[in-house]
């Protein structure tokens, strides 16, 4: 367990450690802490925090970079969001920029300006809070580096709630490798001028609001955590926004939330938590809409080529409803109906059906008296309708926490030549039994964004097992890979720990035509434990559904 972050609280009147020739002596040092990371790590981590303010504040979605006078093409793509940022490059003088984008100039004695950016802080709730522009400037001295965030605001009252009530915040990193193998990081704030204050000395920090001190503490804590982790060799394992850029997805999500969230939460009729389900499905819908825009929209933005979707195991039907409301043609089915369906119809096409894949007739050979009983149950007149898992070619298959259907998703998609998305949740094998997916054996990882131009015969290599859920995700991904899919992986920004999605939208060459697919898919089913017992589990599901609906 890492040690508790315990910085030194600096006394009033402490010297800042740098001389601001623009603002005079108004800087207030608040906290400092030792560190074992050098200049390169400090600059790298500060750049990451500038691009991702949501790491420190849950009130913020992200930052859009409006101006950058020194964009580094070698920066980690994970830290960038350039598609929606429209960055103004350094070829334009800052004097020519719009007033709200022009960086705030600041001169620091004995330090040179290395890089200047202007970012817009994007809040999660733009109905309550407004975006705010900030100038972020990197300075370098002989044994220290400084990064200053300066708000584009004339007074504390002009700042949104999520920003501390100060003019600017500074992170100072002091490091002299010739003297010591350790350094010091500190954080300072520049308050707004106050009536009656000493114009030369400014505020001494005694009257700073507690919120300012808390924010400063957490900013320094986050820098220390990321810097020390990097120095210790930490490698980021989870990568977001590989398929749909963060800015696009978040903008779409914010629009959907404003449009639907309040009405859906207030009208919730299920016994489940409305906040979790509503916001989760709104986020998934936002991801799908932007994904489909990339897949199907033409150059004019028209989506006339959208082939339709099917949500297998659609549950409460909310995702189908949202997508239908947004103009996407499709339908969903589940083993049992839900109270919500009556509210979502007729806008949402929802049906009570049981999935009985056509492969079961070939592969699940049953002859015992008990198994014969299961056939009778399935053939009963009052049993729900069945679906054989065959869909029109091109139909986009959605498998969102579909449990027993999750492992079947890439198989059905391959058989019908349909793209798919699978978001695994509970672990079931192909027979529908609960099981613990076997841990992968290879030390290689699933390619987070496989390319169809890859020369490899396989797009998937499993990572070492880290959890039961990770093993399930790897198991489904291996099935998809063996079915001939290029497997893409994304960690969705949804309020759930079961947030890994597997995407199959491209097939490897030579596996799109002919009857060879049927034989191949039968072999895949056998390789992953077969489907013997599927009918029995389906019969039990019918019995459980009938029992629950009779009460």
C-alpha positions as CSV (number, residue, x, y, z in Angstrom):
1,X,0.0,0.0,0.0
2,X,1.5,3.4,-1.0
3,X,2.3,5.8,1.8
4,X,-0.2,8.5,2.7
5,X,0.5,11.7,1.0
6,X,1.6,14.1,3.7
7,X,3.0,17.4,2.3
8,X,4.5,20.2,4.3
9,X,2.0,23.1,4.8
10,X,4.0,26.2,4.1
11,X,3.7,29.1,6.6
12,X,2.3,32.5,5.7
13,X,5.0,34.7,4.2
14,X,7.0,31.9,2.6
15,X,8.9,32.9,-0.5
16,X,7.5,31.6,-3.7
17,X,10.8,30.2,-5.1
18,X,10.4,32.2,-8.3
19,X,9.9,35.9,-9.2
20,X,6.9,36.9,-11.2
21,X,7.8,40.1,-13.1
22,X,4.3,40.5,-14.3
23,X,2.2,40.1,-11.1
24,X,4.7,41.2,-8.6
25,X,4.9,39.5,-5.2
26,X,1.4,38.2,-4.9
27,X,2.0,34.4,-5.1
28,X,1.1,32.4,-2.0
29,X,3.0,29.1,-1.4
30,X,0.7,26.5,0.2
31,X,2.2,23.0,0.1
32,X,5.5,21.2,-0.8
33,X,6.5,17.6,-0.9
34,X,9.7,15.7,-1.7
35,X,9.9,13.7,-5.0
36,X,12.3,11.3,-6.7
37,X,11.4,12.1,-10.3
38,X,13.3,14.5,-12.5
39,X,12.5,17.3,-15.0
40,X,11.4,15.1,-17.9
41,X,8.8,13.2,-15.8
42,X,7.5,16.5,-14.3
43,X,7.0,18.1,-17.7
44,X,5.4,14.9,-19.1
45,X,3.0,14.5,-16.2
46,X,2.0,18.2,-16.2
47,X,1.2,18.0,-19.9
48,X,-1.0,14.9,-19.2
49,X,-2.8,16.8,-16.4
50,X,-3.4,19.8,-18.7
51,X,-5.0,17.6,-21.3
52,X,-7.0,15.6,-18.8
53,X,-8.3,17.8,-15.9
54,X,-10.9,15.2,-15.2
55,X,-8.2,13.2,-13.5
56,X,-8.4,15.8,-10.7
57,X,-12.0,17.0,-10.8
58,X,-15.1,14.9,-11.2
59,X,-16.9,18.2,-12.2
60,X,-14.9,18.2,-15.5
61,X,-15.3,16.1,-18.6
62,X,-12.0,17.1,-20.3
63,X,-10.0,20.0,-21.7
64,X,-10.0,21.2,-25.3
65,X,-6.7,22.7,-26.5
66,X,-7.4,25.9,-28.4
67,X,-3.9,27.1,-28.8
68,X,-0.5,25.5,-28.6
69,X,2.7,27.2,-29.6
70,X,4.8,24.1,-29.5
71,X,2.8,21.0,-30.3
72,X,4.9,17.8,-29.9
73,X,4.2,15.2,-32.5
74,X,5.9,12.6,-30.3
75,X,3.5,12.9,-27.4
76,X,1.5,9.9,-26.3
77,X,-1.7,9.8,-28.5
78,X,-3.6,8.6,-25.4
79,X,-3.2,12.1,-24.0
80,X,-4.4,13.9,-27.0
81,X,-7.9,14.8,-28.2
82,X,-7.0,16.7,-31.4
83,X,-10.0,15.7,-33.5
84,X,-12.3,18.1,-31.7
85,X,-9.8,20.5,-30.4
86,X,-9.0,22.5,-33.6
87,X,-5.7,23.5,-32.1
88,X,-4.3,26.8,-33.4
89,X,-0.7,26.1,-34.3
90,X,2.3,28.3,-33.4
91,X,2.5,29.6,-37.0
92,X,0.0,32.3,-35.9
93,X,1.1,35.1,-33.7
94,X,-0.7,35.2,-30.4
95,X,-1.4,38.9,-31.1
96,X,-3.7,37.8,-34.0
97,X,-5.8,35.4,-31.9
98,X,-9.4,36.2,-30.7
99,X,-9.3,37.9,-27.3
100,X,-10.8,34.9,-25.4
101,X,-8.2,32.6,-26.9
102,X,-5.1,34.8,-26.7
103,X,-2.7,33.5,-24.0
104,X,-2.1,35.7,-20.9
105,X,1.5,36.9,-21.0
106,X,3.7,36.4,-18.0
107,X,7.4,36.8,-17.4
108,X,9.4,34.9,-14.8
109,X,12.8,36.2,-13.8
110,X,15.7,33.9,-14.7
111,X,13.4,31.4,-16.4
112,X,12.6,30.9,-20.1
113,X,9.2,30.2,-21.5
114,X,9.2,26.7,-23.1
115,X,5.6,26.2,-24.1
116,X,2.3,28.0,-23.9
117,X,-1.2,26.5,-24.4
118,X,-4.7,27.8,-24.0
119,X,-7.2,25.2,-22.9
120,X,-11.0,25.2,-22.4
121,X,-12.1,23.3,-19.3
122,X,-15.3,21.5,-20.3
123,X,-17.7,20.8,-17.3
124,X,-19.9,17.7,-17.1
125,X,-23.0,19.8,-16.6
126,X,-23.0,22.7,-18.9
127,X,-26.4,23.8,-17.8
128,X,-25.0,24.6,-14.4
129,X,-21.3,25.5,-15.1
130,X,-19.8,27.3,-18.0
131,X,-16.6,26.3,-19.8
132,X,-13.5,28.3,-18.8
133,X,-10.4,29.2,-20.8
134,X,-7.0,28.9,-19.1
135,X,-3.5,29.8,-20.2
136,X,-1.0,27.1,-19.3
137,X,2.6,28.0,-19.5
138,X,5.8,26.0,-19.0
139,X,8.9,27.8,-17.7
140,X,12.4,26.4,-17.2
141,X,15.3,27.6,-15.0
142,X,18.7,26.1,-14.2
143,X,17.5,23.8,-11.5
144,X,13.7,24.2,-11.6
145,X,10.6,24.0,-13.8
146,X,7.4,25.9,-13.4
147,X,3.9,25.4,-14.8
148,X,1.3,28.1,-14.3
149,X,-2.4,27.9,-15.0
150,X,-4.0,31.3,-15.4
151,X,-7.7,31.7,-15.6
152,X,-9.2,34.0,-18.3
153,X,-11.3,35.8,-15.7
154,X,-11.2,39.3,-14.2
155,X,-12.6,38.5,-10.8
156,X,-13.4,35.5,-8.5
157,X,-17.1,36.1,-9.1
158,X,-16.6,35.4,-12.9
159,X,-15.2,31.9,-12.2
160,X,-17.3,28.8,-12.4
161,X,-17.9,26.6,-9.4
162,X,-15.3,24.0,-10.3
163,X,-12.4,26.5,-10.4
164,X,-10.7,27.7,-7.2
165,X,-11.3,31.4,-6.5
166,X,-7.8,32.5,-7.5
167,X,-6.3,34.2,-10.5
168,X,-3.7,31.5,-11.2
169,X,-2.2,28.2,-9.8
170,X,1.5,27.3,-10.1
171,X,3.3,23.9,-9.9
172,X,7.0,24.3,-9.1
173,X,9.5,21.4,-9.5
174,X,13.0,21.9,-8.0
175,X,15.7,19.4,-9.0
176,X,19.5,19.6,-9.0
177,X,20.9,16.1,-9.9
178,X,24.4,17.4,-9.2
179,X,23.5,17.9,-5.5
180,X,20.9,15.3,-4.6
181,X,18.9,12.4,-6.1
182,X,15.7,13.8,-4.8
183,X,13.8,17.0,-5.5
184,X,10.8,19.1,-4.3
185,X,7.4,19.9,-5.8
186,X,5.3,22.7,-4.5
187,X,2.1,24.4,-5.3
188,X,1.2,28.1,-5.1
189,X,-1.8,30.3,-5.9
190,X,-2.2,33.9,-7.1
191,X,-5.2,35.4,-5.4
192,X,-7.3,38.2,-7.0
193,X,-6.5,41.7,-5.7
194,X,-8.6,42.5,-2.7
195,X,-9.7,45.9,-1.5
196,X,-7.5,47.2,1.3
197,X,-4.7,44.7,0.6
198,X,-1.1,45.6,0.3
199,X,-0.7,46.2,-3.4
200,X,3.0,45.3,-3.3
201,X,2.8,42.2,-1.2
202,X,-0.7,41.0,-2.1
203,X,-2.6,38.4,-0.1
204,X,-0.5,36.5,2.5
205,X,-2.6,33.4,2.2
206,X,-4.2,33.6,5.7
207,X,-7.7,34.5,4.3
208,X,-7.8,32.0,1.5
209,X,-11.0,30.0,1.3
210,X,-10.7,26.4,2.5
211,X,-11.8,25.2,-0.9
212,X,-8.7,26.8,-2.5
213,X,-6.5,24.9,0.0
214,X,-8.2,21.6,-0.6
215,X,-7.9,22.0,-4.4
216,X,-4.2,22.9,-4.1
217,X,-3.6,19.9,-1.9
218,X,-5.3,17.5,-4.4
219,X,-3.5,19.0,-7.4
220,X,-0.1,18.5,-5.7
221,X,-1.1,15.0,-4.5
222,X,-2.1,13.9,-8.1
223,X,1.2,15.3,-9.5
224,X,3.2,13.4,-6.8
225,X,1.3,10.2,-7.5
226,X,1.7,10.2,-11.2
227,X,5.3,11.4,-11.1
228,X,6.4,8.8,-8.5
229,X,4.6,6.0,-10.4
230,X,6.4,7.0,-13.6
231,X,9.7,7.0,-11.8
232,X,9.0,3.6,-10.4
233,X,8.3,2.2,-13.9
234,X,4.5,2.2,-13.9
235,X,3.0,1.4,-17.3
236,X,-0.5,2.5,-18.1
237,X,-2.7,-0.6,-18.5
238,X,-6.1,0.9,-19.3
239,X,-6.5,2.9,-22.5
240,X,-9.7,4.8,-23.3
241,X,-11.0,6.5,-26.4
242,X,-9.2,4.3,-29.0
243,X,-12.2,3.9,-31.2
244,X,-14.3,7.0,-30.6
245,X,-12.5,10.2,-29.5
246,X,-13.2,11.4,-26.0
247,X,-14.4,14.8,-27.0
248,X,-17.0,13.6,-29.5
249,X,-18.4,10.9,-27.2
250,X,-18.6,13.2,-24.3
251,X,-20.3,15.9,-26.3
252,X,-22.8,13.4,-27.6
253,X,-23.4,12.0,-24.1
254,X,-24.0,15.5,-22.7
255,X,-26.5,16.2,-25.4
256,X,-28.4,12.9,-24.8
257,X,-28.3,13.4,-21.0
258,X,-29.9,16.9,-21.4
259,X,-32.5,15.5,-23.7
260,X,-33.6,12.4,-21.9
261,X,-32.1,11.9,-18.4
262,X,-34.5,13.7,-16.2
263,X,-37.6,12.4,-17.8
264,X,-36.3,8.8,-17.8
265,X,-35.2,8.9,-14.2
266,X,-38.4,10.4,-12.9
267,X,-40.5,7.9,-14.9
268,X,-38.5,4.8,-14.0
269,X,-40.8,1.8,-13.2
270,X,-38.3,-1.0,-12.7
271,X,-37.1,-2.0,-9.2
272,X,-33.5,-1.3,-10.3
273,X,-31.5,1.8,-9.7
274,X,-32.6,4.4,-12.3
275,X,-29.5,6.5,-12.1
276,X,-27.2,3.7,-12.9
277,X,-29.2,2.3,-15.8
278,X,-30.2,5.6,-17.4
279,X,-26.8,7.2,-17.4
280,X,-25.1,3.9,-18.4
281,X,-27.4,3.4,-21.4
282,X,-27.1,7.0,-22.4
283,X,-23.3,6.7,-22.5
284,X,-23.5,3.4,-24.5
285,X,-25.9,5.1,-26.9
286,X,-23.5,8.0,-27.3
287,X,-20.7,5.6,-28.1
288,X,-22.8,3.6,-30.6
289,X,-24.1,6.7,-32.4
290,X,-20.6,8.1,-32.9
291,X,-19.3,4.7,-33.9
292,X,-22.1,4.3,-36.5
293,X,-21.4,7.7,-37.8
294,X,-17.8,6.6,-38.6
295,X,-19.0,3.3,-40.1
296,X,-22.0,4.4,-42.1
297,X,-22.3,8.2,-42.7
298,X,-21.2,9.5,-46.0
299,X,-19.2,12.7,-46.5
300,X,-22.4,14.8,-46.1
301,X,-23.2,13.3,-42.8
302,X,-26.2,11.3,-44.1
303,X,-26.7,7.9,-42.5
304,X,-29.0,6.4,-45.2
305,X,-26.8,3.3,-45.4
306,X,-27.4,2.3,-41.8
307,X,-28.4,-1.4,-41.9
308,X,-30.3,-1.5,-38.7
309,X,-29.5,-3.1,-35.3
310,X,-30.7,-5.8,-33.0
311,X,-30.1,-5.8,-29.3
312,X,-30.0,-9.4,-28.1
313,X,-30.9,-9.7,-24.4
314,X,-32.1,-6.1,-24.4
315,X,-33.3,-6.2,-20.8
316,X,-35.4,-3.1,-19.9
317,X,-35.2,-1.9,-23.5
318,X,-33.9,1.5,-22.6
319,X,-31.0,1.4,-25.1
320,X,-33.3,0.3,-27.9
321,X,-35.6,3.2,-27.0
322,X,-32.9,5.8,-27.0
323,X,-31.4,4.7,-30.3
324,X,-34.9,4.6,-31.9
325,X,-35.6,8.1,-30.6
326,X,-32.4,9.3,-32.2
327,X,-33.5,7.9,-35.6
328,X,-31.8,4.5,-35.7
329,X,-33.9,1.7,-37.0
330,X,-33.7,-1.5,-35.0
331,X,-35.3,-3.8,-32.4
332,X,-34.5,-5.8,-29.3
333,X,-35.6,-9.0,-27.7
334,X,-35.2,-10.6,-24.3
335,X,-36.3,-13.9,-22.6
336,X,-38.9,-12.0,-20.5
337,X,-40.7,-8.8,-20.9
338,X,-40.2,-5.8,-18.6
339,X,-42.5,-3.2,-17.1
340,X,-40.6,-0.5,-19.0
341,X,-41.6,-1.9,-22.4
342,X,-45.1,-0.6,-22.2
343,X,-43.6,2.9,-21.7
344,X,-41.1,2.6,-24.5
345,X,-43.5,1.2,-27.1
346,X,-44.3,1.9,-29.9
347,X,-41.2,4.0,-30.4
348,X,-39.1,1.0,-29.4
349,X,-39.6,-2.4,-31.1
350,X,-39.3,-4.8,-28.2
351,X,-40.2,-8.5,-28.3
352,X,-40.2,-11.4,-25.8
353,X,-38.2,-14.1,-27.5
354,X,-35.7,-16.9,-26.5
355,X,-32.6,-17.3,-28.5
356,X,-32.2,-20.9,-29.8
357,X,-29.3,-20.7,-32.3
358,X,-29.7,-22.8,-35.4
359,X,-26.4,-24.5,-34.5
360,X,-28.1,-26.1,-31.5
361,X,-30.1,-28.4,-33.8
362,X,-26.9,-29.7,-35.3
363,X,-24.7,-29.9,-32.2
364,X,-26.9,-30.4,-29.1
365,X,-27.9,-34.0,-29.5
366,X,-30.0,-35.1,-26.6
367,X,-31.9,-38.4,-26.1
368,X,-32.4,-39.0,-22.3
369,X,-36.0,-38.9,-20.8
370,X,-35.1,-35.7,-19.0
371,X,-33.8,-34.1,-22.1
372,X,-36.9,-35.3,-24.0
373,X,-38.9,-33.4,-21.4
374,X,-36.9,-30.3,-22.1
375,X,-37.9,-30.6,-25.8
376,X,-41.6,-30.8,-24.8
377,X,-41.3,-27.7,-22.7
378,X,-39.7,-25.8,-25.6
379,X,-42.4,-27.0,-28.0
380,X,-45.3,-26.1,-25.7
381,X,-47.8,-23.7,-27.2
382,X,-47.5,-21.2,-24.3
383,X,-43.7,-20.9,-24.4
384,X,-42.2,-17.7,-25.7
385,X,-41.3,-17.3,-29.3
386,X,-37.9,-18.4,-30.4
387,X,-35.3,-16.7,-32.5
388,X,-32.6,-18.8,-34.3
389,X,-29.9,-16.1,-34.2
390,X,-29.9,-15.5,-37.9
391,X,-30.1,-11.9,-38.9
392,X,-30.1,-10.0,-42.3
393,X,-26.5,-9.5,-43.4
394,X,-25.0,-6.3,-42.1
395,X,-27.4,-5.9,-39.1
396,X,-25.4,-4.5,-36.2
397,X,-25.7,-6.8,-33.2
398,X,-25.7,-5.3,-29.8
399,X,-24.9,-7.6,-26.8
400,X,-24.9,-5.4,-23.7
401,X,-24.5,-7.5,-20.5
402,X,-26.4,-10.3,-22.3
403,X,-24.9,-12.9,-20.0
404,X,-25.9,-16.3,-21.5
405,X,-25.8,-14.8,-25.0
406,X,-22.4,-13.1,-24.7
407,X,-20.2,-16.0,-25.9
408,X,-22.6,-16.6,-28.8
409,X,-22.4,-13.0,-30.0
410,X,-19.3,-13.3,-32.3
411,X,-20.5,-16.7,-33.5
412,X,-23.9,-15.4,-34.5
413,X,-22.3,-12.3,-36.1
414,X,-20.0,-14.5,-38.1
415,X,-22.7,-16.8,-39.3
416,X,-24.9,-13.9,-40.5
417,X,-22.1,-11.6,-41.6
418,X,-23.0,-8.9,-39.1
419,X,-20.8,-6.5,-37.2
420,X,-21.2,-6.6,-33.4
421,X,-20.4,-5.1,-30.1
422,X,-20.3,-7.2,-26.9
423,X,-20.1,-5.8,-23.4
424,X,-19.5,-8.8,-21.2
425,X,-20.9,-9.0,-17.6
426,X,-21.7,-12.3,-16.0
427,X,-19.8,-15.4,-17.1
428,X,-21.7,-18.2,-18.9
429,X,-20.4,-20.9,-21.2
430,X,-22.0,-21.7,-24.6
431,X,-24.4,-24.1,-23.0
432,X,-25.7,-21.3,-20.8
433,X,-24.2,-22.6,-17.6
434,X,-22.5,-20.3,-15.1
435,X,-18.8,-20.9,-15.2
436,X,-15.4,-19.3,-14.6
437,X,-13.7,-18.5,-17.9
438,X,-10.3,-20.1,-18.0
439,X,-7.4,-17.7,-17.6
440,X,-5.4,-16.9,-20.7
441,X,-1.9,-18.5,-21.0
442,X,-0.1,-16.1,-23.3
443,X,1.8,-13.1,-21.9
444,X,0.7,-11.0,-24.9
445,X,-2.2,-8.6,-24.9
446,X,-5.3,-8.1,-26.8
447,X,-4.6,-5.5,-29.5
448,X,-6.7,-2.5,-28.3
449,X,-7.4,-1.4,-31.9
450,X,-6.6,-4.2,-34.4
451,X,-6.1,-3.2,-38.0
452,X,-7.3,-5.2,-41.0
453,X,-4.0,-4.6,-42.7
454,X,-2.2,-6.5,-40.1
455,X,-0.1,-9.3,-41.5
456,X,-0.8,-11.5,-38.5
457,X,-3.3,-14.4,-39.0
458,X,-4.8,-13.5,-35.6
459,X,-5.8,-10.2,-34.1
460,X,-5.9,-11.5,-30.6
461,X,-3.3,-12.6,-28.1
462,X,-4.6,-12.8,-24.5
463,X,-3.0,-11.0,-21.6
464,X,-2.2,-12.6,-18.3
465,X,-5.3,-13.1,-16.1
466,X,-6.0,-10.3,-13.6
467,X,-9.5,-11.1,-12.5
468,X,-12.6,-13.3,-13.2
469,X,-14.0,-10.5,-15.4
470,X,-10.8,-10.1,-17.3
471,X,-10.8,-13.8,-18.0
472,X,-14.3,-13.6,-19.3
473,X,-13.5,-10.7,-21.6
474,X,-10.4,-12.6,-22.9
475,X,-12.5,-15.8,-23.4
476,X,-15.1,-13.9,-25.5
477,X,-12.3,-12.2,-27.5
478,X,-10.7,-15.5,-28.3
479,X,-14.0,-16.9,-29.6
480,X,-14.4,-13.8,-31.7
481,X,-10.8,-14.1,-33.0
482,X,-11.4,-17.8,-33.9
483,X,-14.5,-16.8,-35.7
484,X,-12.4,-14.7,-38.0
485,X,-13.0,-11.2,-36.5
486,X,-10.5,-8.5,-36.1
487,X,-11.1,-7.8,-32.4
488,X,-11.1,-4.2,-31.2
489,X,-11.2,-3.4,-27.5
490,X,-12.4,-0.3,-25.8
491,X,-12.8,0.7,-22.1
492,X,-16.1,2.5,-22.2
493,X,-16.7,5.6,-20.1
494,X,-19.8,4.3,-18.4
495,X,-20.7,4.1,-14.7
496,X,-20.0,0.4,-14.4
497,X,-17.0,-1.7,-13.5
498,X,-18.1,-4.1,-16.4
499,X,-17.1,-1.5,-19.0
500,X,-15.0,-3.4,-21.5
501,X,-16.5,-3.6,-25.0
502,X,-15.3,-5.9,-27.7
503,X,-16.0,-4.7,-31.3
504,X,-16.1,-6.8,-34.4
505,X,-16.7,-4.8,-37.6
506,X,-14.0,-6.3,-39.9
507,X,-13.3,-9.9,-40.9
508,X,-10.0,-11.3,-41.9
509,X,-9.5,-12.0,-45.6
510,X,-10.8,-15.3,-46.9
511,X,-13.5,-15.9,-44.3
512,X,-16.4,-13.8,-45.7
513,X,-17.8,-16.2,-48.4
514,X,-18.7,-19.8,-48.9
515,X,-20.0,-22.7,-46.8
516,X,-16.7,-23.1,-45.1
517,X,-17.8,-20.7,-42.4
518,X,-20.5,-23.1,-41.1
519,X,-18.0,-25.9,-40.6
520,X,-15.5,-23.5,-39.1
521,X,-18.1,-22.1,-36.6
522,X,-19.2,-25.6,-35.5
523,X,-15.6,-26.4,-34.8
524,X,-15.3,-23.1,-32.8
525,X,-18.3,-24.1,-30.7
526,X,-16.8,-27.5,-30.0
527,X,-13.4,-26.0,-29.1
528,X,-15.0,-23.8,-26.5
529,X,-16.9,-26.5,-24.6
530,X,-19.8,-27.2,-27.0
531,X,-23.4,-26.4,-26.4
532,X,-24.7,-29.6,-24.8
533,X,-27.3,-28.7,-22.2
534,X,-28.4,-25.4,-23.9
535,X,-32.0,-26.7,-24.4
536,X,-32.2,-27.8,-20.8
537,X,-31.1,-24.4,-19.5
538,X,-33.6,-22.8,-21.9
539,X,-36.4,-24.9,-20.5
540,X,-35.4,-23.9,-17.0
541,X,-35.4,-20.3,-18.0
542,X,-38.9,-20.7,-19.4
543,X,-40.1,-22.3,-16.1
544,X,-38.5,-19.5,-14.1
545,X,-40.0,-16.8,-16.3
546,X,-43.5,-18.4,-16.0
547,X,-43.1,-18.7,-12.2
548,X,-42.0,-15.1,-11.7
549,X,-44.7,-13.7,-14.0
550,X,-47.4,-15.6,-12.1
551,X,-46.7,-13.8,-8.8
